[in-house]
Amino acid sequence: MINKYISDYCNGFDFVFKEHISSIIDGINIEADVFEHNDRFNFRTKAHFVLTKGKYSYEYDAVDQISMGKCFSYVNYCGERCICLSKSLYGFTFINAETLCEVYSYFPDKVLSGGESFIVTSACSFGSLIIFDGCYWAAPYTTFAYDYKNGLFADLLEKTDLESSDKTIINNDTIIIIGKNEQDEEKSVQFTEEELNHYLLENGKKEFNSKYYD
C-alpha cells in the first residue's frame, strides 16, 4: 500500500538503507527494511513492511514513527482485533490482525490534497468508534470521534462548553474528556457509546478516507 500522502512526503529526498528489523507479535511475522534521509535541514524515515501469518500476507509502506512499539498496538473495531500498522502526525492505518486483509485508514482529505488538516496525537478504540486527540496547527487541542463503518466524524468539544481538551479517558462504557472552559477552569464531560453514535448520526461530517480492502 503506497498512498499519495507517503509519496508526496518522500518526494525529492534521497533515501539510504539504514537497517532491517524483524519481530513476531501475536503470531504475526513482521519484516521491514528501513530507509532514512538526513541532512542539515530535513530528516525523513520510511520503511517497507511485510507481514505474514500462516497463509495470509500483507505489504505496505510507512513513514515517520515506524518503531515496533509505536506501530503495533491493538484496537478493537466492531469486534475485530486490529493492529496499528502506521502512525504519523496526519493519520493512522489499522489492519485486521486475524486475516491481514481488512484495512482501515484515517487520512483527512486535506492531507491528501495538500491543505491544513487535523494533527493526530493519540488514538484509542471505544466500542465501534475510534477516538482521536489532537489539534489543528496553532489551535487548542480537541477530541474527535470517528465511525469507520459510516465514515462519519465529529468534534466532541462542539457538544460541550469546553474550549480545549487535555485528556481523554475510557472508563468501561463511558468516555471522559477533561479540559478547560472559556474561563480557563478545568472541567470534565462524559458520554456513553450510544450517545456518541447518536450524535455522529445527527451531526457527523464526512471528510476522512474510510474502510477499504487492499
N, CA, C and O of each residue as an XYZ file, in Angstrom:
856
protein
N       0.846     -1.184      0.000
C       0.000      0.000      0.000
C       0.887      1.241      0.000
O       1.645      1.460      0.944
N       0.799      2.043     -1.038
C       1.533      3.304     -1.115
C       0.512      4.388     -1.417
O      -0.019      4.442     -2.526
N       0.230      5.249     -0.453
C      -0.776      6.270     -0.706
C      -0.124      7.585     -1.111
O       1.091      7.755     -1.003
N      -0.954      8.506     -1.577
C      -0.448      9.771     -2.113
C       0.299     10.569     -1.048
O       1.299     11.224     -1.342
N      -0.190     10.511      0.185
C       0.472     11.265      1.240
C       1.918     10.807      1.410
O       2.822     11.637      1.508
N       2.145      9.487      1.445
C       3.500      8.970      1.615
C       4.361      9.332      0.419
O       5.519      9.717      0.582
N       3.804      9.212     -0.792
C       4.567      9.550     -1.995
C       4.987     11.012     -1.989
O       6.137     11.333     -2.289
N       4.044     11.910     -1.644
C       4.359     13.334     -1.598
C       5.346     13.659     -0.487
O       6.232     14.497     -0.655
N       5.186     12.995      0.637
C       6.053     13.235      1.790
C       7.503     12.893      1.457
O       8.422     13.586      1.895
N       7.707     11.846      0.699
C       9.059     11.363      0.390
C       9.624     11.934     -0.903
O      10.810     11.764     -1.188
N       8.799     12.603     -1.678
C       9.220     13.087     -2.983
C      10.375     14.090     -2.872
O      10.329     15.016     -2.062
N      11.393     13.895     -3.682
C      12.501     14.840     -3.731
C      13.633     14.556     -2.769
O      14.634     15.273     -2.776
N      13.506     13.526     -1.939
C      14.553     13.182     -0.986
C      15.259     11.894     -1.395
O      14.629     10.952     -1.876
N      16.559     11.867     -1.201
C      17.336     10.657     -1.458
C      17.439      9.848     -0.175
O      17.989     10.313      0.824
N      16.908      8.644     -0.211
C      16.912      7.788      0.966
C      18.005      6.731      0.856
O      18.284      6.231     -0.233
N      18.619      6.396      1.981
C      19.626      5.341      2.027
C      19.172      4.286      3.022
O      18.477      4.586      3.993
N      19.576      3.047      2.765
C      19.198      1.941      3.632
C      19.832      2.114      5.012
O      21.025      2.393      5.124
N      19.017      1.945      6.066
C      19.517      2.070      7.440
C      19.630      0.714      8.120
O      20.690      0.369      8.643
N      18.549     -0.058      8.117
C      18.579     -1.335      8.827
C      17.403     -2.212      8.407
O      16.430     -1.742      7.816
N      17.523     -3.496      8.727
C      16.416     -4.437      8.568
C      15.966     -4.838      9.962
O      16.786     -5.214     10.799
N      14.678     -4.761     10.210
C      14.163     -5.145     11.518
C      13.145     -6.274     11.340
O      12.457     -6.350     10.321
N      13.062     -7.135     12.332
C      12.116     -8.241     12.279
C      11.619     -8.547     13.677
O      12.323     -8.326     14.663
N      10.409     -9.054     13.753
C       9.821     -9.378     15.038
C       8.626    -10.293     14.808
O       8.099    -10.384     13.699
N       8.210    -10.963     15.866
C       6.978    -11.758     15.838
C       6.082    -11.239     16.947
O       6.440    -11.302     18.123
N       4.918    -10.727     16.576
C       3.972    -10.183     17.535
C       2.641    -10.898     17.358
O       2.012    -10.813     16.304
N       2.221    -11.602     18.403
C       0.933    -12.291     18.381
C       0.788    -13.199     17.163
O      -0.269    -13.244     16.535
N       1.847    -13.913     16.840
C       1.801    -14.852     15.727
C       1.980    -14.235     14.358
O       1.951    -14.946     13.354
N       2.166    -12.910     14.294
C       2.380    -12.233     13.016
C       3.876    -11.986     12.839
O       4.506    -11.322     13.662
N       4.432    -12.520     11.766
C       5.845    -12.294     11.464
C       5.996    -10.963     10.736
O       5.363    -10.737      9.704
N       6.831    -10.089     11.273
C       6.976     -8.736     10.743
C       8.414     -8.529     10.279
O       9.354     -8.693     11.056
N       8.578     -8.169      9.010
C       9.885     -7.849      8.454
C       9.810     -6.454      7.844
O       8.809     -6.093      7.227
N      10.872     -5.672      8.019
C      10.850     -4.312      7.475
C      12.246     -3.859      7.089
O      13.210     -4.081      7.822
N      12.344     -3.221      5.933
C      13.559     -2.522      5.524
C      13.347     -1.039      5.779
O      12.395     -0.440      5.279
N      14.243     -0.454      6.560
C      14.108      0.937      6.974
C      15.109      1.799      6.215
O      16.276      1.433      6.083
N      14.645      2.952      5.712
C      15.476      3.897      4.963
C      15.361      5.266      5.613
O      14.350      5.572      6.246
N      16.385      6.086      5.462
C      16.295      7.423      6.020
C      17.015      8.445      5.155
O      17.946      8.124      4.418
N      16.559      9.672      5.267
C      17.213     10.826      4.650
C      17.527     11.785      5.789
O      16.651     12.103      6.594
N      18.776     12.249      5.861
C      19.171     13.110      6.964
C      20.205     14.117      6.474
O      21.315     13.742      6.097
N      19.837     15.395      6.481
C      20.804     16.444      6.183
C      20.604     17.575      7.188
O      19.916     17.387      8.192
N      21.182     18.725      6.943
C      21.113     19.828      7.907
C      19.694     20.342      8.119
O      19.381     20.897      9.173
N      18.844     20.159      7.126
C      17.527     20.793      7.169
C      16.366     19.810      7.271
O      15.273     20.191      7.691
N      16.582     18.566      6.898
C      15.479     17.622      6.839
C      15.875     16.260      7.392
O      17.005     15.803      7.223
N      14.921     15.630      8.053
C      15.074     14.243      8.474
C      13.801     13.502      8.116
O      12.713     13.890      8.541
N      13.926     12.456      7.350
C      12.787     11.654      6.932
C      13.118     10.184      7.129
O      14.248      9.756      6.896
N      12.132      9.419      7.557
C      12.294      7.974      7.688
C      11.129      7.291      6.991
O       9.980      7.713      7.122
N      11.431      6.247      6.257
C      10.374      5.448      5.652
C      10.773      3.977      5.741
O      11.944      3.649      5.929
N       9.790      3.108      5.605
C      10.070      1.682      5.699
C       9.084      0.901      4.848
O       7.940      1.309      4.646
N       9.563     -0.236      4.356
C       8.691     -1.164      3.639
C       8.480     -2.376      4.536
O       9.436     -3.062      4.898
N       7.213     -2.641      4.898
C       6.871     -3.724      5.808
C       6.266     -4.905      5.049
O       5.542     -4.725      4.070
N       6.574     -6.109      5.515
C       5.935     -7.334      5.034
C       5.432     -8.089      6.258
O       6.219     -8.463      7.128
N       4.106     -8.316      6.329
C       3.500     -9.053      7.427
C       3.016    -10.397      6.912
O       2.398    -10.468      5.849
N       3.290    -11.464      7.654
C       2.785    -12.788      7.293
C       2.227    -13.480      8.527
O       2.772    -13.368      9.625
N       1.138    -14.192      8.323
C       0.533    -15.006      9.380
C      -0.128    -16.195      8.712
O      -1.201    -16.072      8.122
N       0.519    -17.349      8.808
C       0.007    -18.528      8.115
C      -0.010    -18.308      6.617
O       1.024    -17.996      6.025
N      -1.167    -18.465      5.994
C      -1.295    -18.287      4.548
C      -1.541    -16.833      4.146
O      -1.586    -16.516      2.957
N      -1.700    -15.950      5.133
C      -2.003    -14.557      4.843
C      -0.733    -13.707      4.844
O       0.200    -13.966      5.604
N      -0.712    -12.697      3.989
C       0.416    -11.762      3.984
C      -0.069    -10.393      3.533
O      -1.097    -10.269      2.867
N       0.690     -9.365      3.909
C       0.347     -8.005      3.537
C       1.618     -7.164      3.506
O       2.460     -7.272      4.398
N       1.756     -6.323      2.477
C       2.906     -5.432      2.347
C       2.423     -3.990      2.316
O       1.368     -3.692      1.756
N       3.197     -3.102      2.918
C       2.826     -1.692      2.891
C       4.039     -0.832      3.214
O       5.057     -1.322      3.702
N       3.911      0.460      2.931
C       4.951      1.426      3.239
C       4.470      2.351      4.352
O       3.281      2.656      4.448
N       5.399      2.790      5.185
C       5.075      3.695      6.282
C       6.158      4.752      6.388
O       7.274      4.570      5.903
N       5.809      5.867      7.032
C       6.775      6.941      7.250
C       6.750      7.338      8.716
O       5.805      7.039      9.446
N       7.822      8.023      9.133
C       7.914      8.587     10.481
C       7.963      7.521     11.562
O       8.924      6.755     11.627
N       6.943      7.458     12.412
C       7.008      6.651     13.627
C       6.841      5.170     13.300
O       5.735      4.631     13.354
N       7.947      4.526     12.961
C       7.872      3.164     12.456
C       8.443      2.131     13.415
O       8.563      0.961     13.049
N       8.801      2.528     14.636
C       9.323      1.542     15.582
C       8.220      0.555     15.942
O       7.039      0.902     15.948
N       8.616     -0.670     16.239
C       7.638     -1.724     16.508
C       6.700     -1.342     17.657
O       5.488     -1.538     17.570
N       7.265     -0.803     18.719
C       6.452     -0.481     19.885
C       5.395      0.561     19.601
O       4.295      0.488     20.147
N       5.706      1.536     18.754
C       4.757      2.612     18.479
C       3.717      2.191     17.456
O       2.567      2.625     17.529
N       4.104      1.352     16.502
C       3.171      0.998     15.436
C       2.198     -0.104     15.840
O       0.991      0.001     15.621
N       2.741     -1.157     16.430
C       1.938     -2.359     16.550
C       1.215     -2.453     17.886
O       1.488     -3.330     18.707
N       0.289     -1.527     18.077
C      -0.595     -1.553     19.230
C      -1.976     -1.998     18.748
O      -2.310     -1.849     17.573
N      -2.770     -2.544     19.662
C      -4.056     -3.117     19.274
C      -5.218     -2.177     19.564
O      -5.200     -1.411     20.528
N      -6.226     -2.255     18.706
C      -7.515     -1.643     18.986
C      -8.579     -2.667     18.614
O      -8.332     -3.564     17.808
N      -9.752     -2.533     19.199
C     -10.887     -3.365     18.812
C     -11.842     -2.512     18.000
O     -12.262     -1.441     18.436
N     -12.178     -2.997     16.817
C     -13.106     -2.243     15.982
C     -14.213     -3.171     15.494
O     -13.957     -4.107     14.735
N     -15.435     -2.912     15.929
C     -16.602     -3.707     15.530
C     -16.352     -5.200     15.745
O     -16.711     -6.022     14.902
N     -15.744     -5.539     16.861
C     -15.486     -6.936     17.165
C     -14.250     -7.502     16.512
O     -13.911     -8.660     16.758
N     -13.560     -6.730     15.688
C     -12.343     -7.196     15.039
C     -11.123     -6.724     15.821
O     -11.057     -5.571     16.248
N     -10.163     -7.618     16.006
C      -8.916     -7.238     16.673
C      -7.973     -6.703     15.608
O      -7.565     -7.428     14.701
N      -7.632     -5.429     15.731
C      -6.825     -4.774     14.705
C      -5.513     -4.279     15.298
O      -5.432     -3.965     16.486
N      -4.490     -4.216     14.455
C      -3.229     -3.626     14.871
C      -2.995     -2.351     14.070
O      -3.415     -2.227     12.920
N      -2.317     -1.418     14.709
C      -1.993     -0.156     14.050
C      -0.730     -0.368     13.223
O       0.350     -0.581     13.774
N      -0.865     -0.311     11.906
C       0.266     -0.534     11.016
C       1.209      0.650     10.985
O       2.427      0.484     11.052
N       0.655      1.830     10.884
C       1.497      3.017     10.777
C       0.827      4.183     11.482
O      -0.398      4.276     11.555
N       1.662      5.064     11.995
C       1.175      6.216     12.741
C       2.068      7.399     12.423
O       3.291      7.317     12.537
N       1.455      8.484     12.027
C       2.197      9.719     11.835
C       1.319     10.849     12.356
O       0.212     10.606     12.836
N       1.801     12.067     12.266
C       1.005     13.197     12.742
C      -0.308     13.334     11.996
O      -1.268     13.886     12.534
N      -0.366     12.842     10.766
C      -1.532     13.104      9.929
C      -2.395     11.884      9.669
O      -3.306     11.954      8.844
N      -2.148     10.788     10.329
C      -3.042      9.671     10.097
C      -2.580      8.355     10.684
O      -1.434      8.192     11.103
N      -3.525      7.417     10.697
C      -3.287      6.076     11.191
C      -3.802      5.080     10.163
O      -4.714      5.385      9.395
N      -3.210      3.884     10.153
C      -3.734      2.790      9.358
C      -3.783      1.544     10.237
O      -2.793      1.179     10.871
N      -4.955      0.892     10.265
C      -5.146     -0.329     11.034
C      -5.414     -1.491     10.083
O      -5.852     -1.281      8.952
N      -5.149     -2.733     10.546
C      -5.444     -3.910      9.753
C      -5.985     -5.000     10.661
O      -5.596     -5.089     11.826
N      -6.883     -5.832     10.133
C      -7.422     -6.960     10.872
C      -6.283     -7.921     11.222
O      -5.598     -8.421     10.331
N      -6.081     -8.179     12.516
C      -4.943     -8.980     12.959
C      -5.091    -10.456     12.624
O      -4.110    -11.200     12.658
N      -6.302    -10.887     12.300
C      -6.507    -12.304     12.006
C      -6.336    -12.622     10.528
O      -5.738    -13.638     10.174
N      -6.861    -11.754      9.662
C      -6.858    -12.050      8.227
C      -5.807    -11.285      7.438
O      -5.461    -11.678      6.324
N      -5.288    -10.182      8.011
C      -4.330     -9.315      7.324
C      -4.860     -8.825      5.981
O      -4.095     -8.655      5.032
N      -6.178     -8.597      5.904
C      -6.704     -8.099      4.626
C      -7.634     -6.899      4.796
O      -7.607     -5.994      3.962
N      -8.463     -6.862      5.859
C      -9.308     -5.688      6.035
C      -8.470     -4.547      6.590
O      -7.904     -4.643      7.679
N      -8.401     -3.464      5.819
C      -7.549     -2.330      6.173
C      -8.427     -1.109      6.413
O      -9.350     -0.833      5.647
N      -8.124     -0.376      7.494
C      -8.891      0.808      7.852
C      -7.924      1.979      7.955
O      -6.974      1.935      8.737
N      -8.157      3.006      7.182
C      -7.240      4.144      7.184
C      -7.943      5.424      7.601
O      -9.093      5.670      7.237
N      -7.231      6.228      8.369
C      -7.698      7.564      8.739
C      -6.693      8.548      8.152
O      -5.580      8.693      8.658
N      -7.097      9.218      7.082
C      -6.302     10.291      6.498
C      -7.266     11.400      6.087
O      -8.031     11.221      5.139
N      -7.248     12.539      6.774
C      -8.127     13.630      6.350
C      -7.874     13.982      4.893
O      -6.733     13.973      4.432
N      -8.949     14.294      4.170
C      -8.813     14.607      2.746
C      -7.834     15.739      2.505
O      -7.130     15.737      1.495
N      -7.774     16.715      3.418
C      -6.887     17.851      3.194
C      -5.419     17.456      3.258
O      -4.568     18.132      2.680
N      -5.113     16.360      3.961
C      -3.744     15.837      3.935
C      -3.397     15.386      2.525
O      -2.312     15.667      2.017
N      -4.336     14.680      1.900
C      -4.077     14.136      0.573
C      -4.086     15.212     -0.500
O      -3.488     15.033     -1.561
N      -4.759     16.333     -0.236
C      -4.828     17.394     -1.237
C      -3.880     18.548     -0.945
O      -3.812     19.507     -1.714
N      -3.147     18.462      0.165
C      -2.137     19.474      0.447
C      -2.577     20.608      1.342
O      -1.824     21.567      1.512
N      -3.772     20.543      1.926
C      -4.245     21.610      2.790
C      -3.920     21.356      4.251
O      -3.398     20.301      4.611
N      -4.240     22.347      5.100
C      -4.016     22.177      6.531
C      -5.035     21.194      7.094
O      -6.203     21.217      6.707
N      -4.602     20.343      7.994
C      -5.506     19.320      8.494
C      -5.279     19.078      9.971
O      -4.365     19.627     10.586
N      -6.126     18.250     10.511
C      -6.056     17.871     11.916
C      -4.811     17.026     12.162
O      -4.544     16.080     11.421
N      -4.046     17.364     13.205
C      -2.837     16.626     13.550
C      -3.165     15.668     14.686
O      -3.608     16.096     15.752
N      -2.955     14.396     14.468
C      -3.305     13.365     15.436
C      -2.175     13.167     16.445
O      -1.014     13.037     16.057
N      -2.506     13.144     17.724
C      -1.501     12.869     18.753
C      -1.709     11.523     19.429
O      -0.751     10.929     19.924
N      -2.948     11.028     19.459
C      -3.199      9.711     20.048
C      -4.533      9.188     19.541
O      -5.369      9.948     19.053
N      -4.719      7.881     19.663
C      -5.972      7.254     19.238
C      -6.259      6.058     20.125
O      -5.339      5.384     20.587
N      -7.539      5.796     20.363
C      -7.927      4.624     21.132
C      -9.303      4.174     20.657
O     -10.053      4.955     20.072
N      -9.626      2.923     20.908
C     -10.929      2.411     20.497
C     -11.941      2.594     21.615
O     -11.608      2.518     22.798
N     -13.178      2.835     21.217
C     -14.274      2.992     22.173
C     -15.498      2.356     21.539
O     -16.206      2.992     20.758
N     -15.744      1.085     21.883
C     -16.815      0.352     21.232
C     -16.534      0.224     19.747
O     -15.491     -0.292     19.346
N     -17.459      0.692     18.940
C     -17.292      0.635     17.479
C     -16.654      1.902     16.929
O     -16.560      2.064     15.713
N     -16.209      2.814     17.816
C     -15.644      4.088     17.385
C     -14.148      4.148     17.672
O     -13.630      3.419     18.517
N     -13.468      5.031     16.950
C     -12.090      5.374     17.264
C     -12.090      6.825     17.741
O     -12.675      7.695     17.096
N     -11.434      7.081     18.870
C     -11.354      8.419     19.438
C      -9.963      8.978     19.187
O      -8.969      8.367     19.578
N      -9.883     10.140     18.535
C      -8.622     10.788     18.220
C      -8.461     12.067     19.030
O      -9.376     12.888     19.100
N      -7.293     12.230     19.641
C      -6.936     13.501     20.261
C      -5.939     14.216     19.361
O      -5.139     13.572     18.682
N      -5.983     15.542     19.352
C      -5.031     16.287     18.540
C      -5.482     17.723     18.356
O      -6.269     18.243     19.146
N      -4.977     18.363     17.303
C      -5.320     19.764     17.084
C      -5.041     20.164     15.647
O      -4.332     19.466     14.922
N      -5.599     21.280     15.245
C      -5.175     21.952     14.033
C      -3.955     22.806     14.395
O      -3.754     23.135     15.564
N      -3.151     23.160     13.408
C      -1.915     23.886     13.676
C      -2.191     25.165     14.475
O      -3.019     25.990     14.090
N      -1.469     25.307     15.607
C      -1.558     26.503     16.465
C      -2.952     26.710     17.048
O      -3.291     27.824     17.446
N      -3.754     25.669     17.105
C      -5.100     25.770     17.674
C      -5.185     24.915     18.940
O      -4.340     24.043     19.144
N      -6.189     25.146     19.793
C      -6.333     24.334     21.016
C      -6.557     22.855     20.690
O      -7.073     22.505     19.629
N      -6.160     22.012     21.622
C      -6.383     20.576     21.453
C      -7.867     20.257     21.543
O      -8.613     20.898     22.284
N      -8.281     19.255     20.774
C      -9.668     18.829     20.795
C      -9.723     17.315     20.658
O      -8.691     16.657     20.530
N     -10.935     16.767     20.686
C     -11.134     15.321     20.619
C     -12.178     15.009     19.564
O     -13.283     15.552     19.582
N     -11.810     14.121     18.637
C     -12.711     13.702     17.580
C     -13.182     12.278     17.825
O     -12.428     11.448     18.333
N     -14.418     11.995     17.467
C     -14.916     10.620     17.395
C     -15.067     10.266     15.923
O     -15.553     11.067     15.124
N     -14.643      9.054     15.578
C     -14.699      8.645     14.173
C     -15.331      7.270     14.055
O     -14.940      6.331     14.749
N     -16.301      7.163     13.182
C     -17.018      5.918     12.939
C     -16.617      5.401     11.562
O     -17.069      5.911     10.537
N     -15.755      4.375     11.556
C     -15.292      3.831     10.272
C     -16.435      3.249      9.458
O     -16.447      3.352      8.231
N     -17.391      2.639     10.138
C     -18.469      1.952      9.442
C     -19.256      2.901      8.553
O     -19.587      2.568      7.416
N     -19.555      4.093      9.079
C     -20.347      5.067      8.327
C     -19.512      6.204      7.743
O     -20.041      7.064      7.038
N     -18.201      6.211      8.036
C     -17.339      7.257      7.506
C     -17.640      8.629      8.082
O     -17.418      9.638      7.414
N     -18.147      8.686      9.321
C     -18.539      9.953      9.935
C     -17.558     10.349     11.028
O     -17.019      9.489     11.725
N     -17.325     11.648     11.178
C     -16.514     12.137     12.278
C     -17.191     13.364     12.877
O     -18.013     14.016     12.233
N     -16.830     13.665     14.127
C     -17.381     14.853     14.791
C     -16.406     15.328     15.851
O     -15.751     14.529     16.520
N     -16.323     16.636     15.992
C     -15.538     17.257     17.052
C     -16.391     17.223     18.316
O     -17.424     17.889     18.386
N     -15.961     16.447     19.318
C     -16.786     16.260     20.507
C     -16.876     17.505     21.366
O     -17.829     17.649     22.131
N     -15.908     18.414     21.263
C     -15.968     19.631     22.072
C     -17.118     20.530     21.648
O     -17.582     21.358     22.432
N     -17.586     20.371     20.400
C     -18.735     21.153     19.954
C     -20.005     20.756     20.692
O     -20.998     21.483     20.667
N     -19.972     19.603     21.347
C     -21.121     19.119     22.125
C     -21.003     19.525     23.601
O     -21.846     19.151     24.416
N     -19.958     20.290     23.942
C     -19.708     20.662     25.338
C     -19.453     22.166     25.447
O     -19.521     22.892     24.454
N     -19.160     22.623     26.665
C     -18.754     24.011     26.864
C     -17.243     24.110     27.036
O     -16.739     25.137     27.491
N     -16.516     23.054     26.677
C     -15.059     23.068     26.769
C     -14.454     23.820     25.586
O     -14.935     23.716     24.458
N     -13.402     24.570     25.858
C     -12.676     25.278     24.807
C     -11.495     24.463     24.303
O     -11.046     24.660     23.174
N     -10.984     23.550     25.126
C      -9.867     22.691     24.733
C      -9.915     21.421     25.557
O     -10.502     21.403     26.639
N      -9.303     20.362     25.058
C      -9.249     19.094     25.788
C      -7.808     18.790     26.171
O      -6.887     19.031     25.391
N      -7.619     18.264     27.366
C      -6.291     17.919     27.855
C      -6.077     16.416     27.946
O      -4.958     15.928     27.783
N      -7.149     15.689     28.205
C      -7.003     14.248     28.410
C      -8.316     13.553     28.082
O      -9.395     14.073     28.366
N      -8.211     12.362     27.476
C      -9.385     11.541     27.200
C      -9.214     10.198     27.893
O      -8.190      9.534     27.726
N     -10.214      9.796     28.672
C     -10.142      8.560     29.441
C     -11.306      7.661     29.054
O     -12.454      8.103     29.003
N     -10.998      6.385     28.779
C     -12.032      5.390     28.525
C     -12.271      4.640     29.830
O     -11.352      4.023     30.368
N     -13.495      4.690     30.339
C     -13.842      4.019     31.593
C     -15.017      3.084     31.334
O     -16.178      3.486     31.407
N     -14.692      1.825     31.030
C     -15.699      0.818     30.680
C     -16.536      1.293     29.494
O     -16.026      1.380     28.377
N     -17.811      1.599     29.721
C     -18.682      2.004     28.612
C     -18.870      3.510     28.540
O     -19.827      3.989     27.932
N     -17.960      4.263     29.158
C     -18.061      5.721     29.182
C     -16.731      6.344     28.769
O     -15.664      5.860     29.146
N     -16.806      7.421     27.989
C     -15.617      8.188     27.657
C     -15.665      9.507     28.421
O     -16.696     10.180     28.445
N     -14.554      9.870     29.039
C     -14.472     11.099     29.831
C     -13.445     12.027     29.194
O     -12.296     11.637     28.984
N     -13.857     13.251     28.887
C     -12.952     14.246     28.322
C     -12.699     15.312     29.384
O     -13.637     15.914     29.908
N     -11.438     15.537     29.693
C     -11.043     16.544     30.681
C     -10.390     17.700     29.938
O      -9.482     17.493     29.133
N     -10.854     18.920     30.209
C     -10.308     20.071     29.505
C     -10.601     21.368     30.234
O     -10.920     21.372     31.423
N     -10.486     22.471     29.504
C     -10.693     23.799     30.080
C     -11.874     24.486     29.379
O     -12.072     24.338     28.173
N     -12.653     25.238     30.168
C     -13.736     26.019     29.585
C     -13.250     27.420     29.242
O     -12.055     27.708     29.323
N     -14.179     28.289     28.860
C     -13.799     29.636     28.430
C     -13.154     30.442     29.553
O     -12.365     31.350     29.291
N     -13.484     30.115     30.800
C     -12.903     30.807     31.951
C     -11.599     30.151     32.415
O     -11.075     30.475     33.481
N     -11.083     29.225     31.599
C      -9.844     28.505     31.897
C      -9.967     27.632     33.145
O      -8.974     27.361     33.820
N     -11.186     27.197     33.447
C     -11.418     26.287     34.560
C     -11.400     24.850     34.059
O     -11.896     24.561     32.971
N     -10.830     23.951     34.853
C     -10.793     22.543     34.443
C     -12.162     21.910     34.651
O     -12.740     21.990     35.735
N     -12.666     21.286     33.610
C     -13.960     20.628     33.653
C     -13.844     19.256     32.999
O     -12.892     18.981     32.268
N     -14.823     18.403     33.271
C     -14.869     17.102     32.610
C     -16.289     16.833     32.119
O     -17.266     17.222     32.760
N     -16.386     16.166     30.979
C     -17.682     15.748     30.438
C     -17.573     14.280     30.082
O     -16.476     13.777     29.837
N     -18.695     13.592     30.053
C     -18.650     12.176     29.719
C     -19.790     11.799     28.788
O     -20.859     12.409     28.796
N     -19.525     10.760     27.974
C     -20.501     10.278     27.015
C     -20.493      8.753     27.035
O     -19.467      8.133     27.311
N     -21.635      8.163     26.743
C     -21.703      6.729     26.502
C     -21.527      6.482     25.005
O     -21.643      7.409     24.204
N     -21.252      5.251     24.634
C     -21.117      4.916     23.215
C     -22.423      5.193     22.474
O     -22.405      5.680     21.343
N     -23.545      4.886     23.103
C     -24.850      5.133     22.475
C     -25.040      6.613     22.187
O     -25.515      6.981     21.112
N     -24.671      7.471     23.144
C     -24.801      8.912     22.956
C     -23.925      9.397     21.806
O     -24.354     10.231     21.009
N     -22.703      8.881     21.717
C     -21.800      9.314     20.648
C     -22.280      8.826     19.284
O     -22.205      9.563     18.300
N     -22.768      7.598     19.220
C     -23.303      7.095     17.944
C     -24.469      7.941     17.465
O     -24.567      8.258     16.280
N     -25.350      8.305     18.382
C     -26.493      9.153     18.026
C     -26.010     10.530     17.578
O     -26.522     11.089     16.608
N     -25.026     11.072     18.287
C     -24.501     12.400     17.942
C     -23.848     12.382     16.563
O     -24.010     13.322     15.786
N     -23.111     11.315     16.259
C     -22.471     11.215     14.947
C     -23.501     11.122     13.830
O     -23.340     11.759     12.789
N     -24.548     10.344     14.029
C     -25.584     10.214     13.004
C     -26.304     11.533     12.772
O     -26.705     11.835     11.648
N     -26.472     12.332     13.849
C     -27.175     13.600     13.737
C     -26.272     14.739     13.263
O     -26.726     15.627     12.542
N     -25.003     14.723     13.660
C     -24.128     15.874     13.419
C     -22.813     15.532     12.718
O     -22.020     16.422     12.413
N     -22.587     14.256     12.465
C     -21.316     13.853     11.878
C     -21.113     14.361     10.458
O     -22.068     14.561      9.708
N     -19.843     14.566     10.106
C     -19.478     15.003      8.769
C     -18.658     13.914      8.091
O     -18.075     13.057      8.754
N     -18.621     13.958      6.780
C     -17.806     13.011      6.032
C     -16.642     13.761      5.418
O     -16.825     14.571      4.510
N     -15.433     13.488      5.919
C     -14.256     14.107      5.358
C     -13.122     13.115      5.161
O     -12.332     13.235      4.224
N     -13.050     12.126      6.060
C     -11.900     11.232      6.073
C     -12.094     10.052      5.129
O     -13.215      9.604      4.886
N     -10.961      9.554      4.595
C     -10.995      8.278      3.909
C     -11.320      7.204      4.929
O     -10.850      7.256      6.066
N     -12.125      6.227      4.525
C     -12.606      5.262      5.490
C     -12.144      3.856      5.127
O     -11.060      3.655      4.579
N     -12.992      2.899      5.449
C     -12.629      1.492      5.302
C     -12.463      1.123      3.835
O     -13.257      1.525      2.984
N     -11.420      0.352      3.553
C     -11.268     -0.194      2.221
C     -10.563     -1.531      2.336
O      -9.949     -1.838      3.358
N     -10.656     -2.324      1.279
C      -9.995     -3.628      1.237
C      -8.869     -3.552      0.230
O      -9.089     -3.237     -0.939
N      -7.672     -3.837      0.683
C      -6.496     -3.700     -0.175
C      -6.230     -5.001     -0.935
O      -5.277     -5.079     -1.710
